[in-house]
Amino acid sequence: METLTALKVAHIVSTVVLLLCALGMAIWVWRTRRNGDPTAPARALQRPRGLIWLLMGLALLSMPVTGWWMVHLVGWPLGQTWLLASSVLYTVAALGWFWLLVRLNKLRKAPGGNGKFTFALALFSFFCLIAIAGLMGAKPV
């Protein structure tokens, strides 16, 4: 039972770290844009924020491992609807996050581009992760 508790804590911590890093980056870029300079977000992204991206990447990679391990320890079948739905949502959100990373890198290299689609992609990934947290919290087992 100690392993299951440790896995739950690791899973929750990685989710919180991922969401806090994303929220922190969003607030940081929003504050630079609010100052009135339209190229401020691109200039803000030029400074490397490697720790934030590293933490987000590690969180994204650790969540499927800890989640599968918890499901395995508890003994739930992987064919349950809430597990399948959360797996599909996680895959879509992770692909959206990687696409967002590529778009932000392009914005960093060539400032002045349209950031509306990038913002929509970030919101989509964020809401997918919130939906997954809702599925995990309200699991009908």
N, C-alpha and C positions, 0 to 999 in steps of 0.2 A: 504494500500500500504506500510505502514511502516513495517508490519510483513513480507511481501514478500522481501523487501530490507534487513531486518535483517537476514532472512533465506538464502538469496543469499550470504551475507557476511560470515555467519557461514559455509556454504557449501564450499565456496572458501577457507576460512581460514583452515578448516579441511583438505582439499585436499593439500594445500601448506604445512601444518605442517607434514602430512604423508610423502609427497615426500622429504621434507627437512630432516626429521629424518632418512629416509631410506638412503638418499644420505650421510648424516653425518656418519652413522654407516658404510657404505661401504667405505668411504674415510678413516675412522679411522682404519678399519681392513686392508685395502690395505697398508696404511702407516706402520703399524706394520709388515706386511709381507715383505715389501720392504726392511726392515732392514737386511734381509738375514736369519733370524731364521725361519725355517719352522713351528715351534710350536708357533710362536708369535701370530698369530690370535686366536688360542685357549686360550692362556694365556690372551689375551686382552678381550676375551669374558668371562673369569672367573670373572672379576670385574663386579659387577652388574651395569647395565645401566637401572635401573628400570624406571627412568623418561622418557627415550626415548621409551621404550616399552609401558609404560603407555600412553604416548601421541599418539603413533601410534595406540594402541588399541582403545582409545577414538575417534580418528579420523575415524577409520574404522567403529565403531559403530554409530557415529553420521551422517555419510554421507547418509545412506539409509533413516534415519528418516527425515533429512532436505530435501533430494531430493523428497521423497514422499509428504511431506508437501507442498513444492513449486509446484509440479505438481497438487496437489489437489487445491491449492489456484488459480492457473492460469486456471484450468479447462481442462487440456489436458487429453484425454483418455489414459489409461495405455496400450492399445493395439498398440500404435504406434511403428513402427519398431525400431526407434532409442532408445526409452525407453526400449523395450524388449532386444535389443542387449546390451545396457549398463548394464541392470540388470544381464544378463547372464555373461557378462565379469566381472562385479563386484563380482558375486558369485565365479567365477573361481579364480579371483585375491585374494579374501579374503581367500579361501581355500588354495591357494598357499602360502599366507602369514602365515597362521597357520602351514602349513607343514614346511615352512622355520623356523618358531620359534622352532618347535620340533627338526629339524635337527641341528640348532645352539645350542640348549641345549645339544644335544648328542655330538657335537664337543667340547662344553665347558667341559663336563664331561670326555670325552676320546679324548685328543688331538692327532693329527697326522693322522686323517682320510682324505679321499679324499674330497676336497671341490669343485670340478668341478660341481657336480650336484647341490650342494647348491647354487653356484654362478649362474648356469643356472636357478634355481628356483626363485632366487631373481630378475634376469633380466626379466623373464617371468612375474612375478607379477608387476614389474615396468612398462613394456610395456603395460600390460593390463590396468593399471591405466592411462597411457598416452593416450591410445586409447579411454578410457571412456571420458577423458577430451576433446578429439577431437570430439567425438559424441555429447557431451554437448554443445560445442562451435558452431558446425555446424548443429544444430538441424533443420531439414527441416519442420518447422511449418509455 
